[in-house]
Amino acid sequence: MKLFYTPDISNTSTYSLNEEESKHAIRVLRLKTGDTITLIDGKGHFYEARITDDHPKKCVVEILEQKTESVSKPLIHIAIAPTKNNDRLEWFTEKVTEIGVTEITPLICEHSERKAIKTDRLEKKAIAAMKQSLKATLPVIHEATSFRELVTRTFLGAKFIAHCYPQNQKHLKEAYQKGENALILIGPEGDFSEQEIKLALAHGFQPVTFGESRLRTETAGLVACHIINLLHE
């Protein structure tokens, strides 16, 4: 299946791919007039289409059929402290998009090593991962948000904070109830501060663990996403 990202597509019978996607379709994949492709809007819809003009800068297609992605999983929002090496945060974004995540928020904490985040780069990684994994839903990637601001917001669902302080935490797979929306906080390499943990607990977050191993930030975020998805298989 050849997927092309078309976020601005609407109810229409014809559509023109942007220059980047047109070049990929015509010059890279060498598609021609009459070939069929699949468009995705990032909002959960697939569009089967046929090329009617194989122009390499403005490929025009005829929309044949629209389908909605079958999604029965609840919302999964992972708020994760940016890693010192931005490549690791991009890797995390790519992998959780493949597995299935709804929202990602770079979380600025007391011990954060980086506070300047280029969310446009994260979105590009998410788009590529969405296409690679044959999905039609793009996760929402929020701008970097302070710990206090995010923790004090209203969230309709279960709220968890993963930290390494001894607190008799439950494993996430035991604390989480299947079907609930979930917000999971993942801290920096230096962990959350004690003050941050107290603030989170005061606002209804449950302390959780992912097992005995001490995980790197991006690994912990990936594991959290996988656990929630696995419980819905």
N, C-alpha and C positions, 0 to 999 in steps of 0.2 A: 504494500500500500504506500503510495506517494502522498505525503501530507504537506500542505502549504498553509502557513499561518496568515489568516485574513481577519484581523480583529475588528475591522470596520464594516464587515459584510452585513447586509440586512436582507429583508424580504425583497429579493430582486431576481430577475430571470437571467441576467448577465452580470459579469463582474470582471474588473481588470486587476490583475495582480500588480503589486508594486514592483519597482525595478529590481530589487534584490531577489524576490521570489520568481520574477519572470526570467531573470538571468539563470537562476538555479534550474528552473524547469526546462528552458529551451537550450541554453548553452552547455550546462553541466550534464543534465540527464538526457539531453537531445530528444525531448518530446516534440511531437508534431501535431498539427491540426488533426482533430479526430481522436486523439488519445484522451483517456479519462484519467482524472486525478481527484484527490479528496482534499477539500478545504476544511480548516478548523478555525473557530473564532475565539477559542480560549474560554468560552462561556458554556461549554458543554455540548456544542453542536457540530456535527459532521455534515458536509455538503459534497455530494457526488457531483462532479462537473466534467464537461467535455470541452477541450480546447477548440475554439473557433478561429482564433488568430494567433499564430505562434510567433508573435513579435518578441524579440529578446529583451525589450525594455518595458513593454506594456502588453503582456500576454492576456488575451481576452478569453473568458470561458462562459459556457452556458450551464446554468444550474439545472441539474436533472432531478435531484432528490435531497431532502434534508432529513437527518436522523438526530435524535437526542442521545447523548451518552448515558448509559445506565449506571447511575451512581446511587448506592444505597447506604454508603458509609456516612457517619456523622462528621461534623466539622472538626478538623485537627489543626490547631494553631500552635506553632512552636516559636517561642520567643527565645532567641539564642544570642549570647554575648559574642561580638565579633572576635575572630581569631587574629593573632598578630600578623600571620601570613594570610592575605586575602584569598589566595588560591584555595585554602582549606575551607573557607566559608562558601566559596563558589562551588567546590566539590560537594559540600553538604547540600546546597540548594539544588544542584543537579540530581543527586541521589534521592532526596525526599520527594522531589517532583515525580521521579520515576515510580517510586513506591506508592505515593498518594498523600499529599498534604494540602490543606486548604489555605492557610495563611502562614507567612513567615515574617517575624519582626526582629531586626537587629536590636539587641537589648543592651543599653549602656549602663554598666554597673560600676560600683566603686573601684573594683579591681580590673576593669576593662583595660586591655593593652591598646586597643584602637577605638577611636570614636568617630572617625570620618569614614563613612560608608558610601560607596558608589552603587546605589540600588539599580541603576540602569544595567550595570554589568551582571548583577544577580538575575535580573529579569531575562537578559539574553541567554544565560545558562538555563533558566527555567523553560524558556521557549524551546530551546534545542532538546531538552530532556522530555518535554511534553510530546514533541514530534517523534522522537526516537522511541518512546514507550507507547506510541499509538493512542495517546489520550487527546481529549478535546477541551479539557479544563485546565486553565493556567492558574497556579496559586497566586493569591494576592501577596505582593511583597511590599510591606510598609516601610516608611522612612524610619531611620534609627530613632528609638524612643527611650527615654530614661526609665530606669527601674521603677521609681516611685510613681511616675505617670501611668505606666502600664498596669502595675499591681493595684492601683486604686480605682481603675476603671471597672464598670459593670461588665460581667461576662456571664452569659446564660449557659452554664455547663459546669463540669468538674474542673477544678484548678489544682495544678500540681507544681511543686518546686523540687528539683533534683539537686541535692547537695551532699557533701561528704562528711559533715559534722555528725558525730554519734547522736542519734535521736530516735532510735528504734523505728526507722522508716519502713513502711511496707514496700514490697516490690511493686512497680507500676502495674504489672499484670494482675495483681491482687487488689490494688487500690481502685483501679478503674473498672467501671461497670459498663458492659457492652451496650452500645447505643447512645451513650452520653457524648455531647460535645466536650472537647478537651482542650485546655490551655496548659501548656507545659513550659516551665522556665528552665533554661539551661545556662549555667553560669560560665564565667571565664576560667582560664587555667588556674588562677588563684582562688577559685570558688567564690561564692557569694560572701559578703561580710555578714557577721552575726546580726547587725542591725537590719540588713536587708531581709534576712530570713525571718526575724521577728515581725517585720512589717508585713511580709507575705502571709505569715501564719495569722496575723491579726485581721487580714482581709480574706480569710477563708481558703488559703492554699494548703494543700496536704503535702507533707514531706514524703518523697519517694526515693527509691533506689532502683538501679538497673542490674544489680547483682554485686558480686564481691570485687570484681575488677574495677580499678580506677580508670575511667575512660577520658580520652581527650574530648574537648568541647564538641567538635564536629561529629565525633563518633557517638557521643551521648545523644546528640540530637537525632542522629540517624536511627539509633536503637529505639529511642522513644517513639519515633514515627512508625517503625517496623512493628513494635509491640502492639500499638493500637490497631494497625491495619491487620495484623495477624489474627487478632481476636475477632475480626469481622469476616474472616475467610469462611 
